[in-house]
Amino acid sequence: MAKLDPIVSEFETSEEAEAYDAWFRTKVQKALDDPRPGIPHDEAMAELTRRLEAKRRARGSLDA
């Protein structure tokens, strides 16, 4: 098990890095293979902004 330098890698071993890389590549390929239509960037960002604002409002009402 090869140890990795923490300055060079966020993983402790090369096996961990390889496992993460395989997992990540699988996730990306699944996204690329997804037949559903894409969502335009502006629409996705607007939805995320709405969700974040709702969570901030909900959290604020709990603090009051």
BELRAMO-V798261 format. One record per residue. RES is the residue in one small letter. OMEGA is omega in whole degrees, -180 to 180 (NA if undefined). NEAR is the number of other ideal C-beta (glycine too) atoms within 12 Angstrom. Layout:
# BELRAMO-V798261
res:RES omega:OMEGA near:NEAR
res:RES omega:OMEGA near:NEAR
This chain:
# BELRAMO-V798261
res:m omega:-177 near:11
res:a omega:177 near:14
res:k omega:179 near:14
res:l omega:178 near:18
res:d omega:-179 near:13
res:p omega:177 near:10
res:i omega:-176 near:6
res:v omega:-173 near:12
res:s omega:176 near:18
res:e omega:-179 near:13
res:f omega:-180 near:20
res:e omega:-177 near:17
res:t omega:177 near:17
res:s omega:178 near:17
res:e omega:177 near:16
res:e omega:180 near:18
res:a omega:180 near:21
res:e omega:179 near:17
res:a omega:178 near:15
res:y omega:-180 near:19
res:d omega:179 near:17
res:a omega:179 near:14
res:w omega:-178 near:15
res:f omega:179 near:14
res:r omega:177 near:14
res:t omega:179 near:14
res:k omega:-180 near:14
res:v omega:-180 near:13
res:q omega:177 near:12
res:k omega:179 near:13
res:a omega:180 near:14
res:l omega:-178 near:12
res:d omega:-177 near:10
res:d omega:-176 near:12
res:p omega:-179 near:8
res:r omega:179 near:9
res:p omega:178 near:7
res:g omega:177 near:11
res:i omega:179 near:14
res:p omega:-177 near:10
res:h omega:-178 near:10
res:d omega:179 near:10
res:e omega:179 near:13
res:a omega:-180 near:13
res:m omega:178 near:13
res:a omega:178 near:14
res:e omega:178 near:15
res:l omega:178 near:15
res:t omega:177 near:14
res:r omega:-179 near:14
res:r omega:179 near:14
res:l omega:179 near:14
res:e omega:178 near:14
res:a omega:179 near:14
res:k omega:178 near:14
res:r omega:178 near:14
res:r omega:180 near:14
res:a omega:180 near:13
res:r omega:179 near:12
res:g omega:-179 near:11
res:s omega:177 near:10
res:l omega:-179 near:9
res:d omega:-175 near:8
res:a omega:NA near:7
